[in-house]
Amino acid sequence: MPNSTNQQILLKNRPVGEPKESDFALVETPIPELGEGEVLSRTIYLSLDPYMRGRMSDRASYASPVELGSVMVGGTVSQVVKSNHPQFSAGDFVLGYDGWQAFGVSKGETLRKLDPNQAPISYALGITGMPGMTAYFALLDIGQPQAGETVVVSAASGAVGAVAGQIAKLKGCLSVGVAGSDEKCDYVVKELGFDACINRKTQDLNTALKAACPKGIDVYFDNTAGAILEAVLQQINLGARIPLVGLISQYNAENPPPGPNLMPLLVKRALIKGFLVGDYQQRQGEFINDVSQWLQEGKLKYKEDIVENLENAPNAFIGLLQGKNFGKLIVKVSEDPTR
Amino acid sequence: MPNSTNQQILLKNRPVGEPKESDFALVETPIPELGEGEVLSRTIYLSLDPYMRGRMSDRASYASPVELGSVMVGGTVSQVVKSNHPQFSAGDFVLGYDGWQAFGVSKGETLRKLDPNQAPISYALGITGMPGMTAYFALLDIGQPQAGETVVVSAASGAVGAVAGQIAKLKGCLSVGVAGSDEKCDYVVKELGFDACINRKTQDLNTALKAACPKGIDVYFDNTAGAILEAVLQQINLGARIPLVGLISQYNAENPPPGPNLMPLLVKRALIKGFLVGDYQQRQGEFINDVSQWLQEGKLKYKEDIVENLENAPNAFIGLLQGKNFGKLIVKVSEDPTR
């Protein structure tokens, strides 16, 4: 039986601009009794993702904002402590959405059992989870990369971008990343196998894109919007496809900044299409099959950036929006008995 | 036999901002001898269209710029004077691309014969021509309007917008126009049968769009970009489609202005796709069949704004970019023997 006290991180204030540690509060609360069909789990890993910034604001978005004083939401990999649901038993590893807390109570229907022999359980928060699935469907469904085409990926060392660029390579494309440091760019090219990577902080985007993409850009996998999108639009080819997956560059903006001029879209008969992974829930099987196989065959590489202790989640999340993480950012909330 | 002198309007300077009359030059030149397969035609109607502003600049666009000192390009309806091509005889009415001049010499392959009994020959520059075809394919192929959905059309009284909004009605949609005067709005609603029309100069776009589109916006047929696109994005529904057909709002801009923030595209998983009618040349038959039938059944209305004399073309074109025309703008260059 667990300690009957839970640790939770609550959203205390709606951040203005960059979130601050003081926008969050760490509290201890009692663990509630389990209702029918409910499962109590101990959080092992908490996923930190850029989309969470949107949930901290009360601007209209695709999901309702986190209420002030409530636990911050987030994907979790946990071990079941106690179960009132027939499909789960104590000791099971599960993927859930318990948020920023040490223990979570959730309906069994919202959990997915994980097999620790198939892949490290934390992967379910990254390459075999929501970020991997985002990369897979946004690239293949909207981007439709064809062998020989050029695919550019922003935030290329991040959880989503790293997978998108590698899949582009698997599909026979020239794969060009954009990342925020030489170290990240080295990783993207040498470890992940992208053909090139542009350091957006030290290189001129237009010049560097032109050099890295001599045949123009057919697909731009956009995690960031902002200046990178603007530069990419100058180099797009006829019929280019731009899955708009994230707007990291502006998540902290107090007022939404203007976007790029859209003339190149008309001239090149290109498209920009917004993407949300939740729309693909029913096609999860396709993704899991392909990505599991590619992982087993060593065709996909994956890097995690693991931060210890729940109390460090706010600071790690603040760094995430500044590009400080290197690899998929997760918080290790408690011991992982499988490693 | 024609007079052996031609009147031509040349592009003298690349306009900076709004074109001025001094950017053009009216000259008299000899009519060249006909080569093999060539046709000499007398221009009856010259089409003036916003896209021509792009051809006056040397910025990258989907077509190469008009060379300084050359005849301005443009669609024409003409009568054949002399033909070295087996498919055309003197007296035939033809649709061509002879540009801003009183007589044109062109390859027979570039001409399409017009039947003056089917529709007024000038219609081939508008509702049964390039603008009508733009409206038809951009709306139906990219917009994919479904009965019961809401379609917003900018430049709604213009040659393209008027057709797009009427086709949206024919497809069972709520059709909302945006135009630049009360007179145009009256025409759009009372004559063309749109459900509503917003005067972009006197009404607050956000408020007026919200009122006119109580169920949000599913399709935005964008002729203008700029402020209207920005306001529309605030009201788009899940999965909205935005054919980007023109950017009239910025054709005179010396530097391309920023576009709208693209966050709503992501949140609503919507798409913006650039459209160019030339890509649909092979599907012209579908368009001609549908639109001819709708015209015959009285389901489509069409208005022309006819300016007399070639020498007035520059001034009329300048007004077109300012929204001064009312209906499809054409220049009557010589007598129309069919009217």
Chai-1 contact restraints between the chains, C-beta under 6 A:
chainA,res_idxA,chainB,res_idxB,connection_type,confidence,min_distance_angstrom,max_distance_angstrom,comment,restraint_id
A,S61,B,V267,contact,1.0,0.0,6.0,A-B,restraint_1
A,Y62,B,V267,contact,1.0,0.0,6.0,A-B,restraint_2
A,A225,B,L262,contact,1.0,0.0,6.0,A-B,restraint_3
A,L244,B,L265,contact,1.0,0.0,6.0,A-B,restraint_4
A,L244,B,L266,contact,1.0,0.0,6.0,A-B,restraint_5
A,L247,B,M263,contact,1.0,0.0,6.0,A-B,restraint_6
A,P256,B,N261,contact,1.0,0.0,6.0,A-B,restraint_7
A,P256,B,M263,contact,1.0,0.0,6.0,A-B,restraint_8
A,P258,B,P258,contact,1.0,0.0,6.0,A-B,restraint_9
A,G259,B,G259,contact,1.0,0.0,6.0,A-B,restraint_10
A,G259,B,P260,contact,1.0,0.0,6.0,A-B,restraint_11
A,G259,B,N261,contact,1.0,0.0,6.0,A-B,restraint_12
A,G259,B,L262,contact,1.0,0.0,6.0,A-B,restraint_13
A,P260,B,G259,contact,1.0,0.0,6.0,A-B,restraint_14
A,N261,B,P256,contact,1.0,0.0,6.0,A-B,restraint_15
A,N261,B,G259,contact,1.0,0.0,6.0,A-B,restraint_16
A,L262,B,A225,contact,1.0,0.0,6.0,A-B,restraint_17
A,L262,B,G259,contact,1.0,0.0,6.0,A-B,restraint_18
A,M263,B,L247,contact,1.0,0.0,6.0,A-B,restraint_19
A,M263,B,P256,contact,1.0,0.0,6.0,A-B,restraint_20
A,L265,B,L244,contact,1.0,0.0,6.0,A-B,restraint_21
A,L265,B,G274,contact,1.0,0.0,6.0,A-B,restraint_22
A,L266,B,L244,contact,1.0,0.0,6.0,A-B,restraint_23
A,L266,B,G274,contact,1.0,0.0,6.0,A-B,restraint_24
A,V267,B,S61,contact,1.0,0.0,6.0,A-B,restraint_25
A,V267,B,Y62,contact,1.0,0.0,6.0,A-B,restraint_26
A,R269,B,G274,contact,1.0,0.0,6.0,A-B,restraint_27
A,R269,B,L276,contact,1.0,0.0,6.0,A-B,restraint_28
A,A270,B,G274,contact,1.0,0.0,6.0,A-B,restraint_29
A,L271,B,L271,contact,1.0,0.0,6.0,A-B,restraint_30
A,L271,B,K273,contact,1.0,0.0,6.0,A-B,restraint_31
A,I272,B,I272,contact,1.0,0.0,6.0,A-B,restraint_32
A,K273,B,L271,contact,1.0,0.0,6.0,A-B,restraint_33
A,G274,B,L265,contact,1.0,0.0,6.0,A-B,restraint_34
A,G274,B,L266,contact,1.0,0.0,6.0,A-B,restraint_35
A,G274,B,R269,contact,1.0,0.0,6.0,A-B,restraint_36
A,G274,B,A270,contact,1.0,0.0,6.0,A-B,restraint_37
A,L276,B,R269,contact,1.0,0.0,6.0,A-B,restraint_38
